[in-house]
Amino acid sequence: MDLFDVYSIWDVELVKAEGCYLYDSNGNKYLDLYGGHAVISIGHSHPKFVKSVRKQLKQLAFFTNSVINRQQQILAQKFGEISGYDNYSLFMCNSGAEANENALKLASFKTQKKKVLAFKDAFHGRTSGVVAVTDVPQYSSPYNYTDNVTFIPLNDVEQTEKELKSGKYCAVIIEGIQGVGGVKIPTDDFLHSLSSLCKLYDTTLILDEIQSGCGRTGKYFYHQYSGIKPDLITVAKGIGNGFPMAGVFISPEFKAVKGSLGTTFGGAHLASTAGIAVIEVMMEENLMENAVTTGDFLMKELSSFSQIKELRGKGLMIAIEMPEPVFEMRRKLLFDYKIFTGASSTNIIRLLPPLCITEYEAQYFIDAFKKVLTNVSLK
């Protein structure tokens, strides 16, 4: 049997990782400035993470959610502590898409409405419900099409109110910062208005913090810079540091109904243990503070390059938009300088490094980026 060929793959076979570095089958060492789509938060193979997961694996890896799971209860407490949402409830699942599916379902249960307001260039996942609120047409099949979703421009208060005042929407779903869309950032004023309008028109506000959460921007969630409190918050990626896990933070306004949500693997003993270790390392090593200082350093250094069309970002979530396609630049960074980067569309390099990245490692990227700019022709 062959693999179903749906991924564009670099000719690199990775076999080991540690901290912010990856190692291939030929012994080459790479600096990781992408973290596997913002998944690696505390660094690859962190000793505490490995020790915790190994210990739990020897005791009990999995059993159904129909029994008491003390690890899941501890994880919920830790999430409340690090995020400040200690009065919210937690539902655990397996992926960001699944978290958003459950958030939309909760919103529809609560409001008894079915339309959803989303934003242009949004990405919320690839499963059937959330691909409908993802503004990437090629990800949707005819089966996924629905007329229950409306897309409007980000940061457009007037259009938002025009839609919500119809009274037809169960939810607005918005990313803390648009990731796949190119690190596009909602303004504080817009988030304040959006929160107020959702309350006024009985609409659930869902904040998708799957990529912009877990301390990546310097606060646990990006929306906390604006001071708003959404009804539902979805998390994934960095919360497991490579272990597949996700969750929904649920406002006290929502009443739990037995059987309304469910999952086989979500929040299992091993997954919860991984999540606990991530939170403890983040707090012990002040990784949110490091996201600010190292992110500010990167933004300051990158701002000196006149070739960059636009620089956007917060903390360690950064987009470098160039006037031309960036594929050749990324290829040179990878194979000539051994640096992994990400992309958004054709013209944007996206940086999502582990939160433990140092200024020294950031400087290595800046020096390599400068050399690549010199050697790659930009029209």
N, C-alpha and C positions, 0 to 999 in steps of 0.2 A: 504494500500500500504506500502511495506517495502522499505527501502533505498537500492540502488544498492551497493552491498558489495564489493567495490574496495579499501577501505582504511584499513590499519593496524592501529588499534585504541588502545591507552592507556585507561585503566579503570579509567578515570578521567572526571568528568563533570564540566567544568568551568562556573562560573556564574557572575564573576565580575573581574575587573582588574584596576590597578592604578599604574602609573609609571613603574617600572620594576617588578611588582608583579602581580600574578594571584591568584584567590581564587576559590576553588571548592565548590560543593553543600554541602559538609560536614564541611565547614568552614576552611579547610586547606589553608595555604598561601604558594605560590611557587615563587621562583626566576626565572624570565624568561631570559634565556640566548640564546634564539632562535628567539624570536620576530615573531613567525609564519612565518618562511622562510624569515627572514630579512624584513618583512613588517612593523613592529612597529619601527619607527625611533625616534620620539620625546617622546615616552613613552605612555603607555595605558591611555586613558581617560584624556589626558592633558586638563586642564581647558580652555585654550584659544581655543583649537581645538573644544571641546564640545560646547562652547559658540558660536563660529562662525558658526558651522554646524547647531545648533539649531535655531539660528537667521535666517539663510538663508532658512531653512526648513519651517519656518513660512511664508516666503515671496514668494518664488518660488523655487521648487525643480528641475523642469525639463521643458524644452521645446526644440524643434528642433533646430538644427544648422542653420536653414534657417532664423533666426533672430539675431539681434545684441545681443551678450552676453558679457557684460562689465566685468563680473567676469573672463571669459576666457581670455580676453585681459589683465587684471591685472595679472593673473597667468603667462601668457607668459612673461610679463615684469619682474616679480619676478624671474622666471627661468633664464632669461638673466642676471639679477643682481647677483644671487647667484653662477651661473656656469661660468660666463665670456663669455658665448656664445650669447651675446646680438644681434649680427648680423645674427643669425640663425632664422629660422621660426619654429613654433610649430604646430604639428598635434596631437590632443588629441584622445585617444581611451580608452579601458577598461581593458586590461590585457597585461602582458608582451609578451605573444604569439602573440596577435593582433598587438602590436607595431612592433615586428620583421617581421610579415607577411607584414605589410605596408612598412617597410624599404626595404625588398627584392623586393617588387613590384615597389617601386620608383627606385631602382637600375636597374631593368630590363627595365622599361620605358625609363630611361635616356640613357642606353648603347645599348638597343635593342639586348641584349644577354640574355641567360637563365641559364648558368651554375653558380654554387656557390661553392666557396672553403670554407670549414669549418675545424674544428680541432678535433682530437681524444679526447674523453671524454667531448665533448661540450654538453651543454644543452641550448636550446633556446625556448622550449615550446612544447606543445602537440597537437596543431592544425595541420591541414594537411600539410601546407607548411613548417612550422618550425620544425615539428617533423622529417622531411626529413634531416634537418641540425643538428639534435640532435643525438649524437653518443650513443644512448641507444636502441639497437635493439628491446627489448621487448616492447617499447612504440609505435612501428610502426606496422600497419597492412599491408596486401598486397595492399590495396587501397592507402596507403601513399607512397609506394615505387616509387622512381624516379632514373633515371641514370644521373640526372642533378647535382648531388652533389658529391664532392670528399672530403674525409677526409685525412688530413695529420697530422703529429706530431706537437705539439705546440713547438714554438721556433726553428723551422727548416727553416732557411732562404733559403738554397739551394733547398729544395723541393718546397718551396713557389714560388720561381722564376721559377723553372722548369714548374710548372703548369700555372702560370700567363702569361708566355711568349707565350703560345699557342694562346692567344688572345680570348679565348672562354668564359671567366668568366665575368659575370655582377657584381659580388660582392664577397668580402671576408667578412665573419661574424665571429667575435671573441668576447668573453667575456672579460671585463676589467680584471677580475679574474674569473677563472672557479669555480663556486660554487658547483653544484651537482657533478662535476668531482673531488672535493676534495680540493678546494682552491689551485689550480695550477695557478701560476703567470707567465704571459708573461714577458720576460726581456725587459728593456728599449731599448736595442740594437735591439731586435727583432721587437718591435713596430716601431722603427725608420725605419728599413729596410722594414717592411711591408707597412708603409705609403708611402715610396718612390717607392716601386714596384707597388703599386696600381696606383699611378699617372703615372708611366712610361707605364703601360700596360692598361690604360683606364679602370680601375676596381674600383668600388665603395667600399670604406672601411666603414663597419658597425661595430660600437662598441656597443655591448650589455652590458650596464651598469645597467641592471635591478636589479641585486643583489649587485654589487660592487659600485653602484652609490649612490646618495642621501647622500653624506658625510660620508659613512660608513668607508672609508679608511683614512679619514683625509683631502682629497680634495673632491670637489663635485663629480668628476669622477676619477676613478683610473688612467685612461690613461693620466691624466694631470700631473702625476709625470714624464712622459716621454717627455712632451712638444709637442706631436703630436696633430693635429686637424683632426679627421675623417670626412667623408662626412655626415654620418648619425649616430645619437646616440639614442639608445632606453632606455626608463626609465619606471619604474613601481614600484611595491612593496612599498618601503619606502616613495615615494612621496605622498601617500595618507594616511599613518599611519593607515591602516585598511580599508579605503574607497577604493573600487576597481577602480583604474584609472591607465592610462599609457599614454605614448606619444612618439613622434619621434621628435628629434631636427634635423632640415634639413638645410644643407649648402645653402648659397645664390646661388650656382651653379645650384640648382634645380628650375625649373620654375613650379609654381602651375598651374594646368589645372583643370578647373571646372569639377567636377564629377569623377575625376581620383581616389580620395580616398573619403571615407565616413564612417559614423558611426551613429547609433541611439543615444546611450547614452554618447559617449565620450565627455568629457569636459562640461557636463551639469552644470547648475548653482550650484547645491549642490556639485558636484565633484570638480569643480574649486575652490569653497570656501574652501573645505577641503584642497586642495593643497596649497592655499595661506596661510592658517593657519600654515601648516607644515613648509613652508619656513620661515615665520616670526619667529616662535619659534626657529628654527635652528639657525637663525642669532642672535636673542635676547639672547639665552642661550649658544651661542658658542659651539654648539654640535659637530661640526667638530673638534674643538680643543680638546674636551673631548674624542672623538674617538681615537685621537692620544695618549693622555696621559694614558687613561685607557687601551687602547690596548697594549701600550708599557709595562705597568705594568703586564698585563696578560702574555704577551710573556716572559718577564723576569722571572716571577715566574715559569711558566710552563717549561722553559728551564732547570730548576734544577732537573727535574724528569728524572732519567736515564732510566726508563721503557718506555718512549716515543720513538717510532721508528723515527719519524720525526715531527717537528713542523713547520707549514707554516702559514703565514698570514700577514695582513697589517691592522692597525687600529683595528676595531672591526669585522673583518672577519678572523676567525682563524680556522685552522684544526689541530687536535691532532691525528696523525696517530699512532696506536698501532700495535704491532706484532700479536695480536690475535683479533677476533671479539669483538666489543664493546657493544653488546646488553645488556649483564649483567651489565656492568658498568653504562650504561645509565639508566637501570631499577633501580639500587640501588640509583643513583643520584636523580632520580625522586621520588621514594617511601620512601627511607630512609632519604634523605636530602632535599626533596622538591625543586629540581632544574630541570627545563626543559632544555634539550640540543637537538641538531640535529645530523644528521649523514650523511655521504657520503660513499657509498658502505658498506661493513661489518666492516671495521677496523678503520673507521675515525669518531671521534666526531667533530661536526662542531658547532662553537659558533658564533651567530649572534645576540647579545643582543641589546636592545634599546640603542640609542646613548647617553642617559642620565644616563647610568649605572655609579655608583660611585666606587671608589677604595675599599670602605668598602664592597660593594656587590661583587666585583671581588674577594676580599680576602676570603669571605665566600665560594665562589666556589672553590678556591684553597685549602682551609682547607678540604672541603668535598671530593674533588678529591684525595687528599692525603690519606684520610681514606679509600676511595673506592679502591684505588690501593693496599692498605695493605690487604684488605679483599677479593679481587678478584684474583683468581689464574691466572697468565699469564705464559704460558709455554715458 
